[in-house]
Amino acid sequence: MTDAHAQDFADSFDDEIGASGIAARALAFRVAHEAAAGSRRLALTHEVHELIRSEFDAALARHLRAASGRLTPAVAVVSRIENAAKAPPAHSAPPTLLDALIAIAAGAGAERGKAALVVEDGGGVRRDVETGPDALEAMRQARSALDAFGDPGLCRLSGDFRAIVAHAPDPAEPALFEADFMQGMIVFPAARGLAPARAPLAALDLAIREDPAVAAHLRRARDAVACARRHAVDEFRRRAETEIAEFDRSLAGRPLVGFRREIALELVARLKLAFGESLSGLSPHARLLAFDWTFGDPGDARGRDADRLLEGERPLAAE
């Protein structure tokens, strides 16, 4: 596979641009508001979509975050000026739902005063939300809390312009925290023998230093994220080995040409994102298969033997 092909794949993974088929999109909600542009008032809408990746690509995103700190987008936003017919929609891919909320609230003028938003959820239920400088600042403080107590690449977020919940990396565990933007408070639920705790978002650093209950929740959150990072690396290595074996079996000896080769190269591009050009970290058997797809004779399937990958018993030169 050429470096250009790998870079194209990396770009499409980051941008989540449709043709690659990496992520489906589920509409989370629409937001409508007015904004000033000089002497004009513009009517804007924003569609916020959750990106739904395949299990393999979701595991790859977690691996990239854990191993290299790379943060892939969690949402996609399509913004339109409704009273400017010729204006093309603007597309963005914020790293988290909270980043999307902050950008929309700031664009609606929340920094300068009260901003009226009309929010319509994916089911069509509409509600009016008013936000302003205090709520916007609380959102930004909650974003800092997410970096301190969680990891935006490993912890799922849910919520809206009133409050947001940062879920633990392990879905069986209680949430890490809930941030209420209207009240300017952060709440930590009971978990692992810890009593609930709360603190003002604006004074969270002080609470961490002086409130033992908040400090205990910080230790719990950081331990959960550290475990999730280790698990993400191990999980993707296992999943990658299985994916290689299953794909090779699906070839069933057919020549690696046409769409089969394109799919193989996409898989190898994913692997190179995680393990580098040498695919260091995969077993020799998995690397042999991947490099055979990339550099071998497309019409020769005799050298591929996926059973080696899962059994790990036959030597490479067994033929």
C-alpha positions in Angstrom: 0.0 0.0 0.0 1.3 3.4 -0.9 1.9 6.2 1.7 -0.7 8.3 -0.2 -3.3 5.5 0.2 -2.6 5.3 4.0 -2.8 9.1 4.3 -6.1 9.3 2.4 -7.5 6.7 4.8 -6.2 8.6 7.8 -7.8 11.8 6.5 -11.1 10.1 5.9 -11.0 8.6 9.4 -10.5 12.0 10.9 -13.0 13.8 8.8 -15.6 11.0 8.7 -16.4 11.8 5.1 -19.1 9.5 3.8 -17.6 7.5 0.9 -15.3 5.6 3.2 -18.3 4.1 5.1 -16.4 4.3 8.3 -19.2 5.9 10.4 -22.9 6.0 10.2 -24.6 9.2 11.5 -27.5 9.3 13.9 -29.2 12.7 14.4 -29.0 13.7 18.0 -30.8 17.1 17.8 -31.3 20.2 15.7 -30.7 23.7 17.1 -32.2 26.9 15.6 -31.3 30.5 16.6 -30.7 34.0 15.2 -27.3 35.7 15.0 -26.3 39.2 14.1 -24.2 39.8 11.0 -23.6 43.6 10.9 -27.0 45.1 10.5 -28.6 41.8 9.4 -30.2 39.1 11.5 -29.5 35.6 10.2 -31.5 32.5 11.0 -29.2 29.5 11.5 -29.8 25.8 12.1 -27.3 23.2 13.2 -27.8 19.5 12.9 -25.7 17.6 15.5 -25.1 14.0 14.5 -23.6 11.3 16.6 -21.0 9.2 14.7 -21.7 5.5 15.0 -18.6 3.5 14.1 -18.3 -0.2 13.5 -17.0 -2.1 16.5 -13.6 -2.5 14.8 -13.3 1.2 14.0 -14.6 2.2 17.5 -11.9 0.0 19.0 -9.3 1.6 16.7 -10.4 5.1 17.8 -10.0 4.1 21.5 -6.6 2.5 20.7 -5.4 5.7 19.0 -6.4 7.8 21.9 -4.8 5.4 24.5 -1.6 4.8 22.5 -0.9 8.1 20.9 -3.3 10.7 22.4 -5.0 11.1 19.0 -8.6 12.2 19.4 -11.0 11.3 16.7 -14.4 13.2 16.2 -17.4 12.0 18.2 -20.0 14.2 16.4 -20.6 15.8 13.1 -22.3 19.2 12.8 -24.0 20.6 9.7 -24.7 24.3 9.9 -27.0 26.3 7.5 -28.0 29.9 7.1 -31.7 29.5 6.4 -32.3 33.0 5.0 -29.4 32.9 2.6 -30.4 30.3 0.0 -27.1 30.4 -1.9 -24.9 29.9 1.2 -23.6 26.3 1.2 -23.9 24.4 4.5 -20.8 24.3 6.7 -19.5 21.0 8.1 -17.5 20.5 11.2 -16.4 17.5 13.3 -15.9 18.5 16.9 -14.0 16.0 19.1 -16.9 15.9 21.7 -20.5 16.7 22.0 -19.6 19.3 24.6 -17.3 21.1 22.1 -20.2 21.2 19.7 -22.5 22.7 22.3 -19.9 25.4 23.2 -19.4 26.4 19.6 -23.1 26.6 18.9 -23.9 28.6 22.1 -21.0 31.0 21.3 -22.1 31.5 17.7 -25.6 32.3 19.0 -24.2 35.2 21.0 -24.3 33.7 24.5 -21.1 35.5 25.4 -22.7 38.9 24.9 -26.1 38.2 26.6 -29.1 35.9 26.6 -29.4 33.7 23.5 -32.6 32.0 22.6 -32.3 28.5 21.1 -34.9 26.2 19.8 -33.8 22.6 20.3 -35.5 19.7 18.4 -34.5 16.2 19.4 -34.2 13.2 17.0 -37.8 12.3 17.7 -39.1 15.8 16.7 -39.8 17.1 20.2 -39.1 20.8 20.4 -38.3 23.0 23.4 -37.0 26.5 24.0 -33.7 26.9 25.8 -32.2 30.2 27.0 -28.5 30.4 27.5 -26.1 33.2 28.3 -22.6 34.1 29.5 -22.8 32.2 32.8 -24.1 29.0 31.2 -21.5 29.2 28.4 -18.7 29.7 30.9 -20.1 26.7 32.8 -19.9 24.6 29.6 -16.2 25.6 29.2 -15.5 24.7 32.8 -17.2 21.3 32.3 -14.9 20.8 29.3 -11.9 21.3 31.6 -13.5 18.9 34.1 -13.8 16.3 31.4 -10.0 16.5 30.9 -9.4 16.3 34.6 -11.8 13.6 35.6 -12.2 11.6 32.3 -10.9 11.4 28.8 -12.9 12.8 25.9 -11.7 9.9 23.7 -12.8 7.1 26.1 -15.8 8.5 28.0 -19.1 8.9 26.2 -21.1 12.1 26.7 -24.8 12.7 26.7 -26.8 15.8 27.3 -27.7 19.2 25.9 -27.5 22.9 26.6 -28.7 22.5 30.2 -26.6 19.7 31.5 -24.2 17.0 30.3 -23.3 13.6 31.7 -19.8 12.1 31.4 -20.2 8.3 31.4 -17.5 6.0 32.7 -15.4 4.1 30.2 -17.0 0.9 31.5 -20.8 1.2 30.8 -21.5 -1.0 33.8 -20.0 1.6 36.1 -21.9 4.7 37.4 -21.3 8.0 35.5 -18.2 10.0 36.3 -20.1 13.2 36.8 -23.0 15.4 35.7 -22.4 19.1 35.0 -25.5 21.4 35.3 -24.9 24.5 33.2 -27.9 26.4 34.5 -26.8 25.9 38.2 -23.1 26.0 37.5 -22.6 22.8 39.5 -20.8 19.5 39.0 -22.3 16.4 40.7 -20.5 13.1 41.3 -22.8 10.1 41.9 -22.3 7.4 44.5 -19.9 4.8 43.2 -17.7 2.0 44.6 -18.4 2.9 48.2 -18.0 6.6 47.6 -20.7 9.0 48.8 -22.2 11.5 46.3 -20.4 14.8 46.1 -20.9 18.2 44.4 -19.0 21.4 43.8 -19.4 24.6 41.9 -17.8 24.3 38.4 -16.1 27.6 38.9 -14.4 26.4 42.1 -13.7 22.8 41.1 -9.9 23.1 41.5 -10.4 24.4 45.0 -12.8 21.5 45.8 -10.3 19.0 44.6 -7.7 20.4 47.0 -10.0 20.9 50.0 -12.9 18.5 49.7 -11.9 14.9 50.5 -15.1 13.5 48.8 -14.4 15.3 45.5 -10.7 14.3 45.7 -11.8 10.6 46.1 -14.1 10.8 43.0 -11.1 12.3 41.1 -9.0 9.3 42.1 -11.8 6.9 41.1 -12.2 8.6 37.7 -8.5 8.6 36.9 -8.2 4.9 37.9 -11.1 4.1 35.6 -9.6 6.0 32.7 -6.1 4.4 33.2 -7.7 0.9 33.2 -9.6 1.9 30.0 -6.4 3.0 28.3 -4.7 -0.3 29.0 -7.7 -2.3 27.9 -8.1 -0.2 24.7 -4.6 -1.2 23.5 -5.0 -4.9 24.4 -8.5 -5.0 23.0 -7.6 -3.6 19.6 -4.6 -5.9 19.2 -6.8 -8.9 19.8 -9.6 -7.5 17.5 -7.0 -6.7 14.8 -5.7 -10.3 14.8 -9.2 -11.7 14.6 -10.2 -9.3 11.8 -7.2 -10.2 9.7 -7.9 -14.0 10.1 -11.6 -13.6 9.3 -10.9 -11.4 6.3 -8.4 -13.9 4.9 -10.8 -16.7 5.4 -13.5 -14.7 3.5 -11.2 -14.5 0.5 -11.6 -18.3 0.2 -8.6 -18.5 -2.1 -9.9 -16.0 -4.6 -7.4 -13.6 -6.3 -6.9 -10.4 -4.3 -8.0 -8.1 -7.1 -10.6 -5.4 -7.7 -12.9 -4.7 -4.7 -11.2 -7.4 -2.7 -7.9 -5.6 -2.9 -9.5 -2.2 -2.1 -11.0 -3.7 1.1 -7.8 -5.4 2.0 -5.9 -2.1 1.6 -8.4 -0.2 3.7 -7.9 -2.8 6.5 -4.2 -2.5 6.3 -4.5 1.3 6.4 -6.4 1.0 9.7 -3.7 -1.3 11.0 -0.9 1.1 10.1 -2.7 3.9 11.9 -2.5 1.8 15.0 0.8 -0.1 14.7 2.9 2.0 12.3 4.3 1.1 8.9 6.0 -2.1 10.2 2.8 -3.3 12.0 4.9 -3.8 15.1 2.8 -5.3 17.9 0.9 -7.8 15.7 2.0 -11.4 15.6 4.3 -12.5 12.8 1.5 -14.4 11.3 -0.8 -11.4 11.2 2.0 -9.2 9.7 2.7 -11.8 7.1 -0.9 -11.9 5.9 -1.1 -8.1 5.9 2.1 -7.6 3.9 1.1 -10.4 1.5 -2.1 -8.4 0.7 0.0 -5.3 0.3 3.0 -6.4 -1.6 2.3 -10.0 -2.8 1.1 -11.3 -6.1 -2.6 -10.5 -6.2 -3.4 -13.6 -8.1 -1.5 -16.0 -5.7 -3.5 -17.1 -2.7 -1.4 -20.1 -1.8 0.8 -18.3 0.7 -2.2 -17.2 2.9 -3.2 -19.5 5.8 -5.5 -17.7 8.3 -5.6 -20.8 10.6 -2.0 -20.0 11.6 -3.2 -16.7 13.1 -5.6 -18.1 15.5 -3.8 -21.4 16.3 -0.3 -19.9 16.5 1.3 -23.3 16.2 2.5 -23.8 12.6 5.8 -22.2 11.7 5.9 -19.6 9.0 7.8 -21.9 6.6 5.5 -24.8 7.1 4.7 -25.1 3.4 
